[in-house]
Amino acid sequence: MTTVNIHEAKSQLSKLIELALSGQEVVIAKAGKPKVRLIPVESEEKSRFGMDKGKIWMADDFNELPEDILELMSDPKIFPDETGCKGE
């Protein structure tokens, strides 16, 4: 364990960070009393796959087309009759 006072920590911060990253415990003290511990931040690499699990759902009949919609889509009367156009 490495213990340094605040003044020394200010002047040697880069070195203390390297010590902490290498796994050593670094303690910064004030008037000889430990105040803080310098530790590396854990990597927070999270997988994006499955992050929305349980947040969305799909109806059981999602792929089923209602009969009335199917009839409207297949009805030729939806489109104007091209033979009776006045612009010809």
Secondary structure as the mmCIF struct_conf table of DSSP 4:
data_model
#
loop_
_struct_conf.conf_type_id
_struct_conf.id
_struct_conf.beg_label_comp_id
_struct_conf.beg_label_asym_id
_struct_conf.beg_label_seq_id
_struct_conf.end_label_comp_id
_struct_conf.end_label_asym_id
_struct_conf.end_label_seq_id
STRN STRN1 THR A 2 ASN A 5
HELX_RH_AL_P HELX_RH_AL_P1 ILE A 6 SER A 11
TURN_TY1_P TURN_TY1_P1 GLN A 12 GLN A 12
HELX_RH_AL_P HELX_RH_AL_P2 LEU A 13 LEU A 21
TURN_TY1_P TURN_TY1_P2 SER A 22 GLY A 23
STRN STRN2 VAL A 26 LYS A 30
TURN_TY1_P TURN_TY1_P3 ALA A 31 GLY A 32
STRN STRN3 LYS A 33 LEU A 38
HELX_LH_PP_P HELX_LH_PP_P1 PRO A 40 SER A 43
TURN_TY1_P TURN_TY1_P4 PHE A 49 LYS A 55
TURN_TY1_P TURN_TY1_P5 ASP A 60 ASN A 63
HELX_LH_PP_P HELX_LH_PP_P2 GLU A 64 PRO A 66
HELX_RH_AL_P HELX_RH_AL_P3 GLU A 67 SER A 74
HELX_RH_3T_P HELX_RH_3T_P1 PRO A 76 ILE A 78
BEND BEND1 PHE A 79 PHE A 79
HELX_LH_PP_P HELX_LH_PP_P3 PRO A 80 ASP A 81
HELX_RH_3T_P HELX_RH_3T_P2 GLU A 82 GLY A 84
TURN_TY1_P TURN_TY1_P6 LYS A 86 GLY A 87
#
